[in-house]
Amino acid sequence: MYGLSAESPYPALEGVSADRESVRILSPAYADRDSELTAILQYVFHATVFSGLQMKQYSRLLMGIAVSEMHHLDILGGMLYRMGALPVFTSCPPRLFDFYSTAAVSYSCEPVKMIQADIRGEKEAIRQYQSMLRRLRNESVAAIISRVIIDEELHLHTLQSIMSEITAC
């Protein structure tokens, strides 16, 4: 895969089945304010801005993170579906209201502010996933979330390295 992901494989979805409690716990990571969907849109926007600023190396890294987040969105959507919820873009599927809004995406165009927003997003994602792990009873779902956290930690480390480079100039 092209995305910026850890080397270890993701656990299979085969052990995931109908589970309303896990749907309720996982839904915010899918398409809420601090979700994978927000991360994807923000990384694509920031990558485009970095490209326009002729900072192509950062643009490529952010696009790689975006692709990894797309994989996470796909995994979460697959789990939600297997657990009995249509993965619609709402804060709590399967509700067909309270649809996703791009209002949480950071539209900053200054390199330091963009990376700061991305770092905040990754820290929040890690915090949110760790909180989910404490509440999840479904071991198959927990194993998948644990693997996603590894990617989020890699993204955070990558963003912190970018920040160090940008502020050193």
PATORPA-510378 format. One line per field, with one value per residue (C-alpha): residue number from 0; residue in one letter; x, y, z negated. Coordinates in steps of 0.5 Angstrom, whole numbers, plus 2048, in hexadecimal, padded with zeros to 3 digits. Each point is the difference from the previous one (the first is absolute). Example, Ala and Ser with C-alpha at 12.3 -4.5 7.8 and 13.67 -1.06 7.14 Angstrom:
k 0 | 1
r A | S
east 819 | 802
north 7F7 | 807
up 7F0 | 802
% end
This chain:
k 0 | 1 | 2 | 3 | 4 | 5 | 6 | 7 | 8 | 9 | 10 | 11 | 12 | 13 | 14 | 15 | 16 | 17 | 18 | 19 | 20 | 21 | 22 | 23 | 24 | 25 | 26 | 27 | 28 | 29 | 30 | 31 | 32 | 33 | 34 | 35 | 36 | 37 | 38 | 39 | 40 | 41 | 42 | 43 | 44 | 45 | 46 | 47 | 48 | 49 | 50 | 51 | 52 | 53 | 54 | 55 | 56 | 57 | 58 | 59 | 60 | 61 | 62 | 63 | 64 | 65 | 66 | 67 | 68 | 69 | 70 | 71 | 72 | 73 | 74 | 75 | 76 | 77 | 78 | 79 | 80 | 81 | 82 | 83 | 84 | 85 | 86 | 87 | 88 | 89 | 90 | 91 | 92 | 93 | 94 | 95 | 96 | 97 | 98 | 99 | 100 | 101 | 102 | 103 | 104 | 105 | 106 | 107 | 108 | 109 | 110 | 111 | 112 | 113 | 114 | 115 | 116 | 117 | 118 | 119 | 120 | 121 | 122 | 123 | 124 | 125 | 126 | 127 | 128 | 129 | 130 | 131 | 132 | 133 | 134 | 135 | 136 | 137 | 138 | 139 | 140 | 141 | 142 | 143 | 144 | 145 | 146 | 147 | 148 | 149 | 150 | 151 | 152 | 153 | 154 | 155 | 156 | 157 | 158 | 159 | 160 | 161 | 162 | 163 | 164 | 165 | 166 | 167 | 168
r M | Y | G | L | S | A | E | S | P | Y | P | A | L | E | G | V | S | A | D | R | E | S | V | R | I | L | S | P | A | Y | A | D | R | D | S | E | L | T | A | I | L | Q | Y | V | F | H | A | T | V | F | S | G | L | Q | M | K | Q | Y | S | R | L | L | M | G | I | A | V | S | E | M | H | H | L | D | I | L | G | G | M | L | Y | R | M | G | A | L | P | V | F | T | S | C | P | P | R | L | F | D | F | Y | S | T | A | A | V | S | Y | S | C | E | P | V | K | M | I | Q | A | D | I | R | G | E | K | E | A | I | R | Q | Y | Q | S | M | L | R | R | L | R | N | E | S | V | A | A | I | I | S | R | V | I | I | D | E | E | L | H | L | H | T | L | Q | S | I | M | S | E | I | T | A | C
east 800 | 802 | 7FE | 804 | 7FF | 804 | 802 | 7FC | 7FA | 7F9 | 7FB | 7FB | 7F9 | 7FD | 7FF | 7FC | 7F8 | 7FA | 802 | 7FC | 804 | 806 | 7FD | 7FE | 808 | 803 | 7FB | 803 | 807 | 7FD | 7FC | 800 | 804 | 806 | 7FF | 804 | 7FC | 802 | 807 | 800 | 7FD | 805 | 806 | 7FE | 7FF | 806 | 804 | 7FD | 803 | 807 | 800 | 7FE | 805 | 805 | 801 | 7FF | 804 | 7FB | 7FA | 802 | 800 | 7FA | 7FC | 803 | 7FD | 7FA | 800 | 801 | 7FA | 7FC | 802 | 7FE | 7F9 | 7FF | 802 | 7FB | 7FA | 801 | 800 | 7FA | 7FC | 802 | 7FD | 7FA | 800 | 800 | 807 | 7FC | 804 | 7FD | 802 | 7FD | 7FE | 7FB | 7FC | 7FE | 801 | 805 | 805 | 807 | 802 | 807 | 800 | 805 | 805 | 806 | 801 | 806 | 805 | 806 | 805 | 801 | 7F9 | 7FE | 805 | 7FD | 7F9 | 802 | 804 | 7FA | 7FC | 804 | 801 | 7F8 | 800 | 805 | 7FC | 7F9 | 802 | 804 | 7F9 | 7FC | 805 | 7FE | 7F9 | 800 | 7FE | 800 | 807 | 800 | 7FF | 805 | 805 | 7FF | 7FF | 807 | 803 | 7FD | 803 | 807 | 7FF | 7FE | 806 | 804 | 7FC | 802 | 807 | 800 | 7FD | 804 | 806 | 7FD | 7FF | 807 | 803 | 7FB | 802 | 807 | 800
north 800 | 807 | 803 | 801 | 7FA | 7FC | 7F9 | 7FB | 7FE | 802 | 7FA | 7FD | 803 | 7F8 | 801 | 806 | 7FF | 803 | 804 | 807 | 802 | 800 | 804 | 805 | 800 | 800 | 805 | 806 | 7FE | 7FF | 807 | 804 | 807 | 7FC | 7FA | 7FD | 804 | 806 | 7FE | 7FE | 807 | 804 | 7FC | 800 | 808 | 801 | 7FC | 804 | 806 | 7FD | 7FF | 807 | 802 | 7FC | 7FC | 7F9 | 7FC | 802 | 7FF | 7F9 | 7FE | 803 | 7FD | 7F9 | 801 | 802 | 7F9 | 7FD | 803 | 7FE | 7F9 | 801 | 803 | 7FA | 7FB | 804 | 800 | 7F9 | 7FE | 805 | 7FC | 7F9 | 803 | 801 | 808 | 803 | 804 | 807 | 806 | 802 | 801 | 7F9 | 7FC | 7FD | 807 | 803 | 807 | 804 | 7FF | 802 | 807 | 802 | 806 | 7FC | 800 | 805 | 804 | 804 | 801 | 802 | 7FA | 800 | 801 | 7FA | 7FB | 803 | 7FE | 7F9 | 7FF | 802 | 7FB | 7FA | 801 | 800 | 7FA | 7FC | 803 | 7FE | 7F9 | 7FF | 802 | 7FB | 7FA | 801 | 800 | 7FA | 7F9 | 7FD | 7FD | 800 | 807 | 802 | 7FD | 804 | 806 | 7FF | 7FF | 806 | 804 | 7FE | 803 | 807 | 800 | 7FF | 806 | 804 | 7FE | 802 | 807 | 802 | 7FE | 805 | 805 | 800 | 801 | 806 | 803 | 7FF | 804
up 800 | 802 | 7F9 | 7FA | 7FC | 7FB | 803 | 7FC | 803 | 7FD | 7FD | 804 | 800 | 7FF | 7F9 | 800 | 800 | 7FE | 7FA | 7FE | 7FA | 804 | 806 | 7FB | 7FD | 807 | 804 | 7FE | 803 | 807 | 801 | 7FB | 7FE | 7FE | 805 | 806 | 805 | 7FD | 800 | 807 | 802 | 7FC | 803 | 807 | 7FF | 7FD | 805 | 805 | 7FD | 7FE | 808 | 802 | 7FB | 804 | 7FA | 803 | 7FB | 7FB | 805 | 802 | 7F8 | 7FF | 805 | 7FE | 7F9 | 804 | 803 | 7FA | 7FD | 806 | 7FE | 7F9 | 802 | 805 | 7FA | 7FB | 805 | 801 | 7F9 | 7FF | 806 | 7FD | 7F9 | 803 | 802 | 807 | 800 | 802 | 7FE | 7FA | 7F9 | 7FE | 805 | 802 | 7FF | 806 | 7FD | 7FD | 806 | 801 | 800 | 803 | 7FA | 7FC | 806 | 7FF | 806 | 7FD | 806 | 7FC | 7FF | 7F9 | 7FE | 805 | 7FD | 7F9 | 802 | 803 | 7F9 | 7FC | 804 | 800 | 7F8 | 800 | 804 | 7FC | 7F9 | 803 | 802 | 7FA | 7FC | 805 | 7FE | 7F9 | 801 | 806 | 7FE | 807 | 800 | 808 | 800 | 7FB | 804 | 806 | 7FC | 7FD | 807 | 802 | 7FA | 802 | 807 | 7FC | 7FC | 806 | 803 | 7FA | 800 | 807 | 7FF | 7FA | 805 | 805 | 7FB | 7FE | 807 | 801 | 7FA | 801 | 806
% end
